[in-house]
Amino acid sequence: MTKKILSTPIKDEDLEDLNVGDVVYLTGHLVTCRDVAHRRLIELKQELPVDVRGGAIFHAGPIVRKKEDGKFEMVSIGPTTSMRMEKFERQFIAETGVKLIVGKGGMGPETTAGCKENKAVHAIFPGGCAVLAATLVEEIERAEWQDLGMPETLWVNRVREFGPLIISIDTKGNNLIEQNKAVFNERKTSAIDRIKSQVRFIK
Amino acid sequence: MNKDQSVQDMTDTMAKFTSYIGKRLPNDVKDKLAELRTFETNPLAKAVYTSMAENQEAADKLDRPSCQDTGVIQYFIKAGARFPLLGELEEILRHATEGATRMGPLRHNAVETFEEKNTGTNTGTNIPWLDWEIVPDDDGATIDVYMAGGGCTLPGKATVLMPGQGYEGVTDFVFDVITSRGVNACPPLLVGVGVSTSAETAARLSKRAILREVGSSNANENAAKMEKLLEEGLNEVGIGPQGLTGANSVMGVNIESSARHPSTIGVAVSTGCWAHRRGKIRFNADLSYEIISHKGAVL
């Protein structure tokens, strides 16, 4: 099977045929953006120092080393829990024009609505696979809002075939992890009932 | 050896060990993941297990922290009352954390609350977090180091049930935490459950539970039975790696308990992600040491 590769800038038509569960890779720019950067843009009305229109953000707080020549080296960069950004993401998508949000785990109904309204997708990179990800970063081109410290700085990464990225929210309003959670909740009822009948230790 | 030299030696060893465990998983976790991988048929689950294996190989080869979130550093100390550096341990472990942060390098994960500033050293008020147990009539010290990452810490929850809710209520509580919040915490998880008297005693025991080996059982027959039942039940839910569905949900369920007030059942859940980075090291009085969690490890 050939690899499906998205390149920044990403256009609406690049995303229209993608469905939840599809696996894609990214070539181009991937900017880390997490809790405080979202809060600054949405709540504090500060302009994001990086233009991510047609671009990709990564919910991630990496380990970065400053090399002797003053450049930054990406040591370890894996996704962080995307759900923490749920509060801000719909508005973030609308204001910035970001097309691809990479993170870990699911996001909620607000982000799903934002992805549908503005033709964007959320994708899961396997959590904890941070060295694998770091080896797919060719260069850190810029670092903005360094006052936020290492995890929260906006690191502008040039990446090549970065993935696997598993589409978890598509442009049609589908949400893979929410669908999965419904299945989990259905299955858990029978398991719980069976266990309960065997743990009546208080008699 | 004079005391200053001893303090320096133990600090160096603990800095190296703390850095080491961020790069390589302990034997029990590694073995369990290899086993769970073989059960998967879902293509997404298989792809994720492949990425996980490639990642651990790359981390070992490149000598880098396998996950970027190297956590808040926590040390669980079981020290003999006659361990010669008992009074110096707090300082030793603080300096070891700073050393590991440079050496790893570890991510800067200590944010002073209320000031809301990252200290940049992984040390801060009461961080690294120390948990103490003193063993009478012993002159050694066993230290568990744990990297409490954000993702696997987020599901943590404690409550106090009424006895009428019983162990049936404990079952509901564990399932609710894992199927709602555990999905985002990088499954397959190691689930720690504390069953005790109040919220904070249960919480502490639930954390101790995930320091116990994967596959080990509680000494109490009923507790061991409940561990098995919860493990099987959660696996039936089929959360799979990263919540993408699959053959399993957890690496295991470990329960730790204490006696309780007749009117209360304190219960808490702590979770360890698949990249469950912890290590166990045992020091003798002369500071010779044995690494228990990672066989053949050389610091």
Interface residues (C-beta under 8 A of the other chain):
Chain A: G21 V23 A60 G61 P62 I63 R65 V75 S76 I77 G78 T80 T81 S82 M83 K104 G105 G106 I124 P126 G127 G128 C129 A130 V131 L132 A134 T135 L148 G149 M150 P151 E152 P164 I166 L176 I177 N180 K181 V183 F184 N185 R187 K188 S190 A191 I192 R194 I195 K196 Q198 V199 R200 F201 I202
Chain B: L44 A47 V48 S51 M52 E54 N55 A58 A59 L62 R64 P65 S66 C67 Q68 D69 T70 G104 P105 L106 R107 H108 N109 V111 N118 G120 G150 G151 L154 P163 G166 Y167 E168 V170 T171 D172 F175 T179 S180 V183 N184 A185 C186 N222 K225 M226 L229 L230 E232 G233 L234 E236 V237 G238 I239 P241 Q242 G243 L244 T245 C273 W274 A275
